[in-house]
Structures are given as structure tokens and as C-alpha cells.
Amino acid sequence: MTVQFLSARMPAGVMVILVVYCLRDLPVTEPRALAPLAALAVTIGLHLWRRNALLSILGGTAVHVALSSTVFAH
């Protein structure tokens, strides 16, 4: 019973911890914060739409790289 509960809940819990860890020092008042936030929104949107972890991760990564290297390049 406990193992079944943990196997259902742990993947989402691990992802929440990783998101909080990665975004904890994000300066939300600066425009460059829009790249990771947009990537996060795309990742969540793709996952809710297709329920495919690989597609979600690749889509979010592509958006982040594209925005960081073009729109928000220093």
C-alpha cells in the first residue's frame, strides 16, 4: 500500500522540488526572468496537453534556449 502510494506521488513531488530549487534565485523584476518563466509555462502546457514527459522537457528546453540566445541575449 505504501509503495503504491509513493510510486504514484513521488514523480510529481520530485519535479516540484526541482522547479523550486531552479527558480529560487530568479530575479522576477528583471526582463531576463521571462525566458525561464515562459519555458516553465510551455513545459506545463505541453504536459497537460499531451501527457508526454519527453515532449514537455524538450519543448520547454527549446523555448528557454531560443529565448535566452535571441530575445534576452546580453
Phi and psi in degrees as GROMACS dihedral restraints (atoms count N, CA, C in turn):
[ dihedral_restraints ]
;  ai    aj    ak    al  type     phi  dphi    fc
    3     4     5     6     1   -65.4    20    10
    4     5     6     7     1   -40.5    20    10
    6     7     8     9     1   -65.6    20    10
    7     8     9    10     1   -40.6    20    10
    9    10    11    12     1   -63.9    20    10
   10    11    12    13     1   -41.6    20    10
   12    13    14    15     1   -62.2    20    10
   13    14    15    16     1   -47.5    20    10
   15    16    17    18     1   -66.0    20    10
   16    17    18    19     1   -37.8    20    10
   18    19    20    21     1   -67.1    20    10
   19    20    21    22     1   -26.4    20    10
   21    22    23    24     1   -83.9    20    10
   22    23    24    25     1   -30.7    20    10
   24    25    26    27     1  -100.1    20    10
   25    26    27    28     1   -25.9    20    10
   27    28    29    30     1   -64.9    20    10
   28    29    30    31     1   -42.5    20    10
   30    31    32    33     1   -57.3    20    10
   31    32    33    34     1   -43.7    20    10
   33    34    35    36     1   -67.3    20    10
   34    35    36    37     1   -39.0    20    10
   36    37    38    39     1   -64.0    20    10
   37    38    39    40     1   -42.2    20    10
   39    40    41    42     1   -63.9    20    10
   40    41    42    43     1   -41.8    20    10
   42    43    44    45     1   -64.4    20    10
   43    44    45    46     1   -40.3    20    10
   45    46    47    48     1   -62.7    20    10
   46    47    48    49     1   -43.3    20    10
   48    49    50    51     1   -62.4    20    10
   49    50    51    52     1   -43.1    20    10
   51    52    53    54     1   -63.9    20    10
   52    53    54    55     1   -41.2    20    10
   54    55    56    57     1   -63.6    20    10
   55    56    57    58     1   -46.2    20    10
   57    58    59    60     1   -62.7    20    10
   58    59    60    61     1   -42.7    20    10
   60    61    62    63     1   -63.0    20    10
   61    62    63    64     1   -43.1    20    10
   63    64    65    66     1   -71.9    20    10
   64    65    66    67     1   -32.4    20    10
   66    67    68    69     1  -101.2    20    10
   67    68    69    70     1     5.1    20    10
   69    70    71    72     1   -63.9    20    10
   70    71    72    73     1   -32.9    20    10
   72    73    74    75     1  -105.5    20    10
   73    74    75    76     1    17.3    20    10
   75    76    77    78     1   -71.7    20    10
   76    77    78    79     1   122.8    20    10
   78    79    80    81     1   -78.5    20    10
   79    80    81    82     1    93.3    20    10
   81    82    83    84     1   -68.2    20    10
   82    83    84    85     1   -13.4    20    10
   84    85    86    87     1   -86.2    20    10
   85    86    87    88     1    -8.4    20    10
   87    88    89    90     1   -98.3    20    10
   88    89    90    91     1   146.1    20    10
   90    91    92    93     1   -61.9    20    10
   91    92    93    94     1   -28.5    20    10
   93    94    95    96     1   -67.9    20    10
   94    95    96    97     1   -11.0    20    10
   96    97    98    99     1   -74.1    20    10
   97    98    99   100     1   -12.5    20    10
   99   100   101   102     1   -70.3    20    10
  100   101   102   103     1   -29.7    20    10
  102   103   104   105     1   -62.3    20    10
  103   104   105   106     1   -54.0    20    10
  105   106   107   108     1   -68.2    20    10
  106   107   108   109     1   -31.9    20    10
  108   109   110   111     1   -69.6    20    10
  109   110   111   112     1   -38.6    20    10
  111   112   113   114     1   -65.8    20    10
  112   113   114   115     1   -40.8    20    10
  114   115   116   117     1   -63.5    20    10
  115   116   117   118     1   -39.5    20    10
  117   118   119   120     1   -63.6    20    10
  118   119   120   121     1   -43.5    20    10
  120   121   122   123     1   -63.3    20    10
  121   122   123   124     1   -40.9    20    10
  123   124   125   126     1   -65.7    20    10
  124   125   126   127     1   -42.2    20    10
  126   127   128   129     1   -60.8    20    10
  127   128   129   130     1   -46.4    20    10
  129   130   131   132     1   -65.1    20    10
  130   131   132   133     1   -44.5    20    10
  132   133   134   135     1   -61.1    20    10
  133   134   135   136     1   -45.7    20    10
  135   136   137   138     1   -63.9    20    10
  136   137   138   139     1   -38.9    20    10
  138   139   140   141     1   -68.8    20    10
  139   140   141   142     1   -40.1    20    10
  141   142   143   144     1   -67.7    20    10
  142   143   144   145     1   -32.2    20    10
  144   145   146   147     1   -77.1    20    10
  145   146   147   148     1   -50.1    20    10
  147   148   149   150     1  -107.3    20    10
  148   149   150   151     1   -15.0    20    10
  150   151   152   153     1    54.5    20    10
  151   152   153   154     1    42.4    20    10
  153   154   155   156     1  -126.5    20    10
  154   155   156   157     1   109.1    20    10
  156   157   158   159     1   -62.1    20    10
  157   158   159   160     1   -41.5    20    10
  159   160   161   162     1   -63.6    20    10
  160   161   162   163     1   -45.2    20    10
  162   163   164   165     1   -61.8    20    10
  163   164   165   166     1   -42.2    20    10
  165   166   167   168     1   -62.6    20    10
  166   167   168   169     1   -46.5    20    10
  168   169   170   171     1   -66.3    20    10
  169   170   171   172     1   -46.2    20    10
  171   172   173   174     1   -65.2    20    10
  172   173   174   175     1   -40.5    20    10
  174   175   176   177     1   -64.5    20    10
  175   176   177   178     1   -45.9    20    10
  177   178   179   180     1   -64.0    20    10
  178   179   180   181     1   -40.9    20    10
  180   181   182   183     1   -64.2    20    10
  181   182   183   184     1   -42.8    20    10
  183   184   185   186     1   -62.4    20    10
  184   185   186   187     1   -42.1    20    10
  186   187   188   189     1   -64.4    20    10
  187   188   189   190     1   -44.2    20    10
  189   190   191   192     1   -62.9    20    10
  190   191   192   193     1   -46.2    20    10
  192   193   194   195     1   -64.4    20    10
  193   194   195   196     1   -43.5    20    10
  195   196   197   198     1   -63.3    20    10
  196   197   198   199     1   -46.3    20    10
  198   199   200   201     1   -68.3    20    10
  199   200   201   202     1   -41.3    20    10
  201   202   203   204     1   -67.6    20    10
  202   203   204   205     1   -33.2    20    10
  204   205   206   207     1   -92.2    20    10
  205   206   207   208     1   -11.3    20    10
  207   208   209   210     1  -119.1    20    10
  208   209   210   211     1   -70.2    20    10
  210   211   212   213     1   -67.8    20    10
  211   212   213   214     1   -43.7    20    10
  213   214   215   216     1  -108.3    20    10
  214   215   216   217     1    24.9    20    10
  216   217   218   219     1   -69.0    20    10
  217   218   219   220     1   142.7    20    10
